[in-house]
Amino acid sequence: MRGVDQRTGALFSYVDLEARVRADHPLRPIRSIVNEALAALESEFAPLYARKGRPSIPPEKLIRAMLLQAFYSIRSERQLMERLDYDLLFRWFVGLGIDDAAWDHSTFSKNRDRLLEGDLAAKVLATVLSQPRVKRLLSTDHFSVDGTLIEAWASMKSFKPKRSSSGDDPEGDSGEPPAERGRNADTNFRGEQRSNATHASTTDPDARLYRKGGGKEARLCFMGHVLMENRSGLLVGACLTQADGHAERVAALSLIEPHADRPRAVTLGADKGFDAEDFVNELRAMKVTPHVAQNTTRRSAIDGRTTRHPGYAASQRVRKRIEEAFGWIKTVAGQRKTRFRGVERVGFAFTFAAMAYNLVCLPRLLGTA
């Protein structure tokens, strides 16, 4: 019998969101891990909200929605709210009922900023890793560290000379004609000497001019750092700093410190950018064996005492897996060019993306994928 092309729906609809999501959907084990972590953080959420006033968006739903934004590469809060309005899978994961209205994008952004006050991205990351089923996957002996550049939400045209202490414009007496007016005026940087000491971005003062290597272009950016556990490839630490030549080594020391100073020495794998005598000596003082790649263009701080062991070669192979995390964070989670300004906000987004990467990997590691 031919079906009828009926254009109007039924007067009443009884939709069970739980039944609409298939039993083997990849988000099911992730949602279970996330819900367990959020339940453990209940005491951390309470101090962030006043006891009186209108109810805000629950922080648990905020975090679940932000995870979906990272998982599905959704570029803006407007698109996220639009997707949440019609997608039953999104509603099920976040915890919205079929008749509940999606939030306004500005309300969502305002409530999300509240999470910055409690440094909740790092706390959720630590809580997920502390769950018994996740903790048994982690090794306490072998780690790798690395850093990557996160392009700032600021153009090179915003990188202008700093004002003097008297408030005068240093270019005011140059005698040059005024710049062309307009929203995107032409600018010629040829022959101009610019550095972080004399210039700063008017869009994001925390961004720093930095180049990845010789012959590369300089960009306004931040530097994200992660600590990876070598057995499973999960990220056990993440932070973000201003970009400079010493930021990677300083961040590496702070990330490995909570895992160091144990009866059995731990190892830390890293690329040749970490091959500096002061950094290697600091690691050895913390009872951390530096499995750092040797920089053959100059005298290396790593000698045969370290390289002769089979574990050194193993660390050098495994440490490259950290690039998988950076690739996912920058492409899928959208952190190649941040949408935020300031070290605090960009750092929150970077750490949250690192936590989302762990959640994507866990179903496969736990055998539930």
C-alpha positions as CSV (number, residue, x, y, z in Angstrom):
1,M,0.0,0.0,0.0
2,R,1.4,3.4,-1.0
3,G,2.1,5.8,1.9
4,V,0.4,9.2,2.1
5,D,2.6,12.3,1.7
6,Q,1.1,14.0,4.8
7,R,2.6,17.5,5.3
8,T,1.2,18.1,8.9
9,G,2.5,16.3,11.9
10,A,0.5,14.8,14.7
11,L,-1.1,16.9,17.4
12,F,0.9,15.2,20.2
13,S,4.3,13.6,19.9
14,Y,5.9,11.3,22.5
15,V,9.7,11.2,21.7
16,D,12.1,9.4,24.0
17,L,15.5,10.8,23.3
18,E,17.2,7.9,24.9
19,A,15.6,5.6,22.4
20,R,16.5,7.8,19.4
21,V,20.3,7.3,20.1
22,R,21.6,3.9,19.0
23,A,23.1,1.8,21.7
24,D,26.6,1.7,20.1
25,H,26.8,5.4,19.4
26,P,30.4,6.8,20.2
27,L,28.9,9.5,22.4
28,R,27.4,7.1,24.9
29,P,30.6,6.0,26.6
30,I,31.9,9.6,26.5
31,R,28.7,10.9,28.1
32,S,29.1,8.3,30.9
33,I,32.6,9.5,31.6
34,V,31.7,13.1,31.5
35,N,28.6,12.7,33.8
36,E,30.8,10.9,36.4
37,A,33.4,13.7,36.3
38,L,30.8,16.5,36.6
39,A,29.1,14.8,39.5
40,A,32.4,14.7,41.3
41,L,32.8,18.5,40.7
42,E,29.5,19.5,42.2
43,S,31.3,21.2,45.1
44,E,33.4,23.3,42.7
45,F,30.4,24.6,40.8
46,A,28.4,25.9,43.8
47,P,30.8,28.8,44.8
48,L,30.6,30.2,41.3
49,Y,26.9,31.1,41.5
50,A,24.9,33.4,43.8
51,R,22.3,31.9,46.1
52,K,19.6,34.3,44.9
53,G,18.4,35.5,41.5
54,R,17.3,34.0,38.3
55,P,18.5,30.4,37.5
56,S,21.4,30.4,35.1
57,I,22.4,27.7,32.6
58,P,23.6,24.7,34.6
59,P,27.4,24.4,34.4
60,E,27.0,20.7,33.6
61,K,25.0,21.5,30.5
62,L,27.4,24.3,29.6
63,I,30.4,21.9,29.6
64,R,28.5,19.2,27.7
65,A,27.6,21.7,25.0
66,M,31.1,23.0,24.8
67,L,32.3,19.4,24.3
68,L,30.0,19.0,21.4
69,Q,31.4,22.2,19.9
70,A,34.9,20.7,20.0
71,F,33.8,17.2,18.8
72,Y,31.9,18.5,15.8
73,S,34.1,21.5,14.9
74,I,31.3,24.0,15.4
75,R,32.9,27.5,14.8
76,S,30.6,29.7,16.8
77,E,28.1,29.8,19.6
78,R,25.4,30.9,17.2
79,Q,25.9,27.8,15.1
80,L,26.0,25.7,18.3
81,M,22.7,27.0,19.5
82,E,21.1,26.5,16.1
83,R,22.3,22.9,16.0
84,L,21.1,22.4,19.6
85,D,17.7,23.6,18.6
86,Y,17.0,20.9,16.0
87,D,19.4,18.1,16.6
88,L,18.0,15.4,18.9
89,L,21.5,13.9,19.4
90,F,22.8,17.2,20.7
91,R,19.8,17.6,23.0
92,W,20.3,14.1,24.4
93,F,24.0,14.6,25.1
94,V,23.6,18.1,26.7
95,G,20.5,17.0,28.8
96,L,17.8,19.2,27.2
97,G,14.3,17.8,26.8
98,I,12.5,17.7,23.5
99,D,10.3,20.7,24.5
100,D,13.1,22.8,26.1
101,A,14.1,25.9,24.3
102,A,17.7,26.4,23.2
103,W,19.6,29.2,24.8
104,D,20.4,32.5,23.2
105,H,24.0,32.6,22.0
106,S,24.9,35.7,24.1
107,T,23.5,34.1,27.2
108,F,25.5,31.0,26.6
109,S,28.7,33.0,26.1
110,K,28.1,35.0,29.3
111,N,27.5,31.9,31.4
112,R,30.6,30.2,29.9
113,D,32.8,33.0,31.0
114,R,31.9,32.2,34.6
115,L,33.7,28.9,34.3
116,L,37.0,30.9,33.9
117,E,36.8,32.0,37.6
118,G,37.1,28.4,38.9
119,D,39.8,27.2,36.4
120,L,37.3,24.4,35.6
121,A,39.0,23.2,32.4
122,A,42.0,21.9,34.3
123,K,39.8,20.5,37.1
124,V,37.6,18.6,34.7
125,L,40.7,17.2,33.0
126,A,42.1,16.0,36.3
127,T,38.8,14.5,37.4
128,V,38.4,12.5,34.2
129,L,42.0,11.1,34.6
130,S,41.3,10.2,38.2
131,Q,38.4,7.9,37.5
132,P,39.4,4.3,38.3
133,R,38.7,2.9,34.8
134,V,40.9,5.7,33.3
135,K,43.6,5.7,35.9
136,R,44.5,2.1,35.2
137,L,45.4,3.0,31.7
138,L,48.1,5.5,32.8
139,S,51.7,4.9,33.5
140,T,53.4,6.9,36.2
141,D,56.9,6.5,34.9
142,H,57.1,7.7,31.2
143,F,56.0,11.0,29.8
144,S,56.6,13.3,26.8
145,V,56.2,17.1,26.5
146,D,56.0,19.5,23.7
147,G,54.6,22.9,22.7
148,T,52.8,24.4,19.8
149,L,51.8,27.8,18.5
150,I,48.2,29.0,18.8
151,E,47.6,31.9,16.4
152,A,46.1,34.9,18.2
153,W,42.8,36.6,17.3
154,A,44.7,39.7,16.2
155,S,46.1,40.9,12.8
156,M,49.6,42.1,12.2
157,K,48.2,45.6,11.5
158,S,47.2,45.8,15.2
159,F,50.9,45.4,16.2
160,K,51.8,49.0,16.8
161,P,54.4,50.9,18.7
162,K,53.9,51.2,22.4
163,R,53.0,54.5,23.8
164,S,55.6,56.2,26.0
165,S,55.2,56.6,29.7
166,S,54.1,60.2,29.2
167,G,51.3,59.0,27.0
168,D,52.7,60.5,23.8
169,D,52.5,58.7,20.5
170,P,56.1,57.7,19.5
171,E,55.2,58.1,15.9
172,G,53.6,61.5,16.4
173,D,56.8,63.5,15.4
174,S,57.8,61.3,12.5
175,G,56.5,63.8,9.9
176,E,54.8,61.0,8.0
177,P,51.4,61.7,6.4
178,P,48.5,60.3,8.3
179,A,47.5,56.7,7.5
180,E,44.7,56.1,5.1
181,R,41.4,56.1,6.9
182,G,39.1,53.1,6.8
183,R,38.3,49.8,8.5
184,N,41.1,47.9,6.7
185,A,43.6,50.6,5.5
186,D,46.7,49.6,3.5
187,T,49.9,49.2,5.6
188,N,53.5,48.8,4.4
189,F,55.8,47.1,6.9
190,R,58.8,47.0,4.6
191,G,62.0,48.3,6.4
192,E,60.2,48.7,9.7
193,Q,61.9,47.1,12.7
194,R,59.3,45.6,15.0
195,S,59.7,43.6,18.2
196,N,57.9,42.7,21.4
197,A,60.0,45.2,23.3
198,T,58.8,48.2,21.3
199,H,55.5,47.1,19.8
200,A,52.2,45.5,21.1
201,S,48.9,44.5,19.6
202,T,46.1,46.8,20.2
203,T,43.6,44.0,19.7
204,D,45.2,41.5,22.1
205,P,48.0,42.9,24.2
206,D,48.9,39.4,25.6
207,A,49.8,38.1,22.1
208,R,53.5,38.1,21.2
209,L,55.3,38.3,17.9
210,Y,57.0,34.9,17.4
211,R,58.4,32.8,14.6
212,K,58.5,29.0,14.6
213,G,62.0,28.8,13.1
214,G,64.6,30.3,10.8
215,G,63.0,31.4,7.5
216,K,59.5,31.3,8.9
217,E,57.2,34.2,9.1
218,A,56.6,35.9,12.4
219,R,53.0,35.9,13.7
220,L,51.1,37.1,16.7
221,C,50.5,34.0,18.8
222,F,50.4,32.2,22.1
223,M,52.2,28.9,23.0
224,G,50.3,25.9,24.2
225,H,52.0,23.1,26.2
226,V,50.9,19.5,26.9
227,L,52.3,16.6,28.9
228,M,51.5,13.2,27.4
229,E,51.6,9.8,29.2
230,N,53.5,7.5,27.0
231,R,51.6,4.2,27.5
232,S,48.1,5.4,26.3
233,G,48.9,8.7,24.7
234,L,46.5,10.6,26.9
235,L,47.3,14.2,27.9
236,V,47.8,14.4,31.7
237,G,48.6,18.1,31.7
238,A,48.1,21.2,29.6
239,C,48.7,25.0,29.9
240,L,49.2,28.0,27.8
241,T,51.7,30.9,28.0
242,Q,52.9,33.9,26.1
243,A,55.2,32.9,23.2
244,D,58.9,33.3,23.8
245,G,62.1,31.3,23.5
246,H,62.1,30.0,27.0
247,A,58.4,29.3,27.5
248,E,58.5,25.6,26.4
249,R,61.2,24.7,28.9
250,V,59.7,26.6,31.8
251,A,56.2,25.1,31.1
252,A,57.7,21.6,30.8
253,L,59.3,21.9,34.2
254,S,56.0,23.0,35.8
255,L,54.0,20.2,34.0
256,I,56.4,17.4,35.0
257,E,56.9,18.6,38.6
258,P,53.8,16.9,40.1
259,H,54.9,13.6,38.7
260,A,58.6,13.8,39.7
261,D,60.6,13.2,42.9
262,R,59.6,9.6,43.3
263,P,61.7,6.6,44.5
264,R,61.8,5.4,40.9
265,A,63.0,8.0,38.4
266,V,60.5,9.0,35.7
267,T,61.5,9.7,32.1
268,L,60.6,12.8,30.0
269,G,60.8,12.6,26.2
270,A,61.2,15.9,24.2
271,D,62.5,17.2,20.9
272,K,65.9,18.8,20.4
273,G,64.4,22.3,21.2
274,F,64.6,21.2,24.9
275,D,68.3,20.2,24.6
276,A,69.7,23.0,26.9
277,E,72.1,22.4,29.8
278,D,70.1,24.3,32.4
279,F,66.9,22.4,31.5
280,V,68.5,19.0,31.6
281,N,70.2,19.8,34.9
282,E,66.8,20.9,36.4
283,L,65.2,17.6,35.3
284,R,68.0,15.6,36.9
285,A,67.6,17.6,40.1
286,M,63.9,16.6,40.1
287,K,64.9,12.9,39.6
288,V,63.6,13.0,36.0
289,T,65.6,11.2,33.4
290,P,65.8,13.6,30.4
291,H,65.1,11.6,27.2
292,V,65.6,14.7,25.1
293,A,66.6,14.5,21.4
294,Q,70.2,15.5,20.9
295,N,70.8,18.8,19.0
296,T,73.7,17.8,16.7
297,T,74.4,21.3,15.5
298,R,76.1,22.3,18.7
299,R,77.3,20.7,21.9
300,S,74.5,18.6,23.4
301,A,73.6,18.3,27.1
302,I,72.6,14.7,26.5
303,D,75.5,12.2,26.4
304,G,76.0,8.4,26.3
305,R,74.9,8.0,29.9
306,T,71.3,8.5,28.6
307,T,71.4,7.5,24.9
308,R,72.9,4.0,25.5
309,H,69.8,2.7,27.2
310,P,67.0,1.1,25.1
311,G,64.4,3.2,26.9
312,Y,65.9,6.4,25.3
313,A,65.1,5.1,21.8
314,A,61.7,4.0,22.9
315,S,60.9,7.4,24.3
316,Q,62.1,9.1,21.1
317,R,59.6,7.0,19.1
318,V,56.7,7.4,21.4
319,R,57.0,11.1,22.0
320,K,56.0,11.8,18.4
321,R,52.5,10.7,19.2
322,I,52.0,14.1,20.9
323,E,51.7,15.6,17.4
324,E,48.5,13.6,17.0
325,A,47.0,15.5,20.0
326,F,48.2,18.8,18.6
327,G,46.7,18.0,15.2
328,W,43.3,17.1,16.7
329,I,43.3,20.2,19.0
330,K,44.1,22.6,16.2
331,T,42.0,21.2,13.4
332,V,39.0,19.4,14.9
333,A,38.7,21.5,18.1
334,G,39.4,24.7,16.1
335,Q,42.4,26.0,18.2
336,R,44.7,26.7,15.3
337,K,43.6,30.3,15.4
338,T,41.9,31.1,18.7
339,R,38.6,33.0,18.9
340,F,39.4,34.4,22.3
341,R,41.7,37.2,23.6
342,G,44.0,37.2,26.6
343,V,46.1,34.4,28.1
344,E,43.4,33.4,30.6
345,R,40.6,32.9,28.1
346,V,42.8,31.3,25.4
347,G,44.4,29.1,28.0
348,F,40.9,27.9,29.2
349,A,40.0,27.0,25.6
350,F,43.3,25.2,25.0
351,T,43.0,23.1,28.2
352,F,39.4,22.3,27.5
353,A,40.3,21.1,24.0
354,A,43.0,18.9,25.5
355,M,40.4,17.4,27.8
356,A,38.1,16.8,24.8
357,Y,40.9,15.0,23.0
358,N,41.2,12.6,25.9
359,L,37.5,11.9,25.8
360,V,37.7,11.0,22.1
361,C,40.5,8.6,22.7
362,L,39.0,6.9,25.9
363,P,36.3,4.7,24.2
364,R,38.9,3.0,22.1
365,L,41.3,2.6,25.0
366,L,38.6,1.2,27.3
367,G,37.3,-1.1,24.6
368,T,33.8,0.5,24.4
369,A,34.1,2.0,21.0
